[in-house]
């Protein structure tokens, strides 16, 4: 079994899901007392969020590339970035590594196309929804990603940073998300990408009347495929 290196802490709320789900997936596949081989480096998210707010993606890329390289030097065979938003700097991380970097949008695109879908809704931080790095990556696989209107994008983003990243899961926020998803369904989406690793804390497949693609879960499964295959 290969060792999975995880760049975490963005936020730690979803990083703990990565740790648990990686271990659960390995145990389910291999049985017995098996668990995942994991090396995790967790950042102070406040520092990363400040870089996001300033638009200083170069500094963010250098920070995460340095961490990725240290994980590789520590023995990681595969690198995961346990967040969607900071895949804005994925190229900087990939350039620093000799081992595979598993891009969360690539794994998600494979799941979407595998389900035979081409037009999906995308929820995430304001950066994931508005910058081109994520939707363009999906478009390369023939997937059209639809995002909510401006007011809804702000609401989705505020709930992520103001609540979910701080471990707060509120019924009113769930209702707001589902209203937003309902509007997107009226625009003809065939499925929904939970394009922030914290959104799985708030809504899931049982809440939405179309296929849901949970990027946290998808990323974990791709990593376990690579580690155990």
C-alpha positions in Angstrom: 0.0 0.0 0.0 1.3 3.5 -0.9 1.5 6.3 1.5 -0.9 9.2 1.0 0.3 12.7 1.8 -2.4 15.2 2.7 -2.1 19.0 2.8 -4.9 19.8 5.2 -6.3 22.5 7.5 -8.3 24.3 4.9 -10.4 23.9 7.0 -9.6 21.3 9.6 -13.3 20.5 9.7 -13.1 18.8 6.3 -9.5 17.5 6.9 -10.8 15.3 9.7 -13.3 13.9 7.2 -10.4 13.1 4.9 -8.6 11.3 7.7 -11.6 9.3 8.8 -12.8 8.4 5.3 -9.4 7.4 4.0 -9.1 5.0 6.8 -12.6 3.7 6.4 -12.2 3.2 2.7 -8.9 1.2 3.1 -10.5 -0.9 5.9 -13.5 -1.6 3.7 -11.3 -2.7 0.8 -8.6 -4.7 2.6 -10.5 -5.8 5.7 -9.2 -6.8 9.1 -7.0 -4.3 10.9 -5.9 -2.5 7.7 -5.9 1.3 7.8 -4.5 4.0 5.5 -0.9 5.1 5.5 -1.2 8.8 5.8 1.2 11.7 6.4 -0.7 15.0 6.9 0.5 18.6 7.2 -2.1 21.0 8.5 -1.8 24.7 7.9 -3.2 27.6 9.9 -6.2 28.4 7.8 -6.4 32.0 8.9 -3.1 32.6 7.1 -4.3 31.0 4.0 -7.6 32.8 4.0 -5.8 36.1 4.3 -3.8 35.3 1.1 -7.0 34.4 -0.7 -8.7 37.7 0.4 -5.7 39.6 -0.9 -5.6 37.6 -4.2 -2.0 36.7 -3.4 -2.1 33.3 -5.1 1.6 33.3 -5.8 2.4 33.3 -2.1 -0.3 30.7 -1.5 1.1 28.5 -4.2 4.6 28.7 -2.8 3.4 27.9 0.7 1.5 24.8 -0.4 4.2 23.7 -2.8 6.8 23.8 0.1 4.4 21.7 2.2 3.9 19.2 -0.6 7.6 18.8 -1.1 8.1 18.1 2.6 5.4 15.5 2.5 7.2 13.8 -0.5 10.5 14.0 1.3 8.8 12.4 4.4 7.8 9.4 2.2 4.4 10.2 0.7 3.8 8.4 -2.7 0.7 10.4 -3.6 -0.2 14.0 -2.7 -3.8 15.3 -1.9 -4.7 18.9 -1.4 -7.7 18.6 1.0 -9.6 21.7 -0.3 -11.2 22.7 -3.6 -10.4 26.4 -3.5 -6.6 26.2 -3.2 -6.5 24.1 -6.4 -6.2 27.5 -7.9 -2.5 27.0 -7.2 -2.3 23.3 -8.2 0.2 24.0 -10.9 2.7 25.3 -8.4 2.3 22.2 -6.3 2.6 19.9 -9.2 5.8 21.6 -10.4 7.4 21.0 -7.0 6.7 17.2 -7.0 8.1 14.0 -8.5 5.2 12.0 -7.1 1.6 12.1 -8.4 -0.7 15.0 -7.3 -4.4 13.9 -7.4 -6.4 16.9 -8.6 -9.8 17.1 -7.0 -11.5 18.5 -10.1 -10.1 15.7 -12.3 -11.5 13.0 -9.9 -14.8 14.9 -9.9 -14.9 15.2 -13.7 -14.4 11.4 -14.0 -17.3 10.8 -11.6 -19.6 13.2 -13.5 -18.7 11.8 -17.0 -18.9 8.3 -15.6 -22.5 9.0 -14.7 -23.2 10.2 -18.2 -23.8 13.8 -17.2 -22.6 17.0 -19.0 -24.4 19.9 -17.3 -24.0 20.2 -13.5 -24.4 22.8 -10.8 -21.3 23.9 -8.9 -21.4 25.2 -5.3 -18.2 26.3 -3.5 -16.4 29.3 -2.3 -16.6 32.5 -4.2 -13.2 31.7 -5.7 -14.2 28.3 -6.9 -17.4 29.6 -8.4 -16.0 32.7 -10.0 -12.4 32.0 -11.0 -11.7 29.9 -14.0 -9.5 27.3 -12.6 -12.2 24.8 -11.6 -14.9 25.3 -14.3 -12.2 25.4 -17.0 -10.8 22.1 -15.7 -14.3 20.5 -15.9 -14.9 22.0 -19.3 -11.8 20.2 -20.6 -13.7 17.0 -19.9 -16.8 18.3 -21.7 -18.7 19.3 -18.5 -20.6 22.6 -18.3 -20.6 23.9 -14.7 -23.5 26.2 -13.8 -23.1 28.5 -10.7 -25.8 30.5 -8.9 -26.5 34.2 -9.3 -24.4 36.8 -7.6 -26.4 37.1 -4.4 -26.6 33.3 -4.0 -22.9 33.0 -4.6 -22.2 35.4 -1.8 -24.6 33.5 0.5 -23.0 30.2 -0.3 -19.5 31.6 0.4 -20.5 33.4 3.6 -22.0 30.2 5.0 -18.8 28.3 4.2 -16.4 30.7 5.8 -18.7 32.0 8.6 -20.2 28.7 9.7 -19.0 25.4 8.2 -15.3 26.2 8.5 -16.0 26.9 12.1 -17.9 23.7 12.7 -21.4 25.4 12.7 -24.2 23.5 10.9 -27.4 25.5 10.9 -30.8 24.4 9.7 -31.5 27.9 8.2 -28.3 27.7 6.2 -29.3 24.2 4.9 -32.6 25.6 3.8 -30.9 28.5 2.0 -28.6 26.1 0.2 -31.5 24.0 -0.9 -33.4 27.0 -2.2 -30.3 27.9 -4.2 -30.1 24.3 -5.5 -33.8 24.4 -6.4 -33.2 27.5 -8.6 -30.3 25.7 -10.3 -32.5 22.7 -11.0 -34.9 25.0 -12.7 -32.0 26.1 -14.9 -31.6 22.5 -16.1 -28.7 21.1 -14.2 -28.4 17.3 -14.3 -26.4 16.9 -11.2 -24.8 18.9 -8.4 -21.1 19.2 -7.4 -20.4 20.0 -3.8 -17.3 21.9 -4.8 -16.2 22.8 -1.3 -15.0 20.1 1.1 -17.1 21.5 3.9 -20.4 21.5 2.1 -20.8 17.8 2.8 -21.4 18.7 6.4 -24.5 20.6 5.4 -26.2 18.9 2.5 -26.0 15.6 0.7 -27.6 13.2 -1.8 -30.6 12.7 0.4 -31.5 16.4 0.2 -31.2 17.0 -3.5 -33.5 15.7 -6.3 -30.6 15.1 -8.7 -27.3 13.2 -8.5 -24.8 14.7 -6.0 -21.1 14.6 -6.5 -19.4 15.1 -3.1 -15.9 16.2 -3.9 -14.5 15.2 -0.5 -15.7 11.6 -0.9 -14.7 11.4 -4.5 -11.2 12.7 -3.8 -10.8 10.1 -1.0 -11.9 7.3 -3.2 -9.5 8.3 -5.9 -6.7 8.4 -3.4 -7.5 4.9 -2.1 -7.7 3.6 -5.6 -4.2 5.0 -6.2 -2.8 3.8 -2.9 -4.2 0.2 -3.0 -4.4 -0.4 -6.8 
